């Protein structure tokens, strides 16, 4: 996938909108099942459209760290509901995106 410097494609905008939406929804309160599904769908779109071959390793490392920190952070931050909600919303985007990118990368590795 070729990206032009300074221009965002559909995947780039989806990622940006998804992260902003996750933070805003998390700050507004607990997420409903509908919003969680929407965030998961955004994560799938990001994983499918936004990550190029050159970005896979960096994205997987950053995604894994974010997922681990958010998952453990929810336990630690459970006393602060707003932070807990934001972490849950970010997990709803990054878990599916990271899984999709990892599966795509495994297929690329299997072809070589």
Buried (B, 14 or more C-beta within 10 A) or exposed (E): EEBEEEEEBEBBEBBEEBBEBBBEBBEEEEBEEEBBEBBBBBBBBBBBBBBEEEBBEEBBEEBEEBBEEBEEBBEEBEEEEEBBBBBBBBBBBBBBBBBBBBEBBEEEEEEE
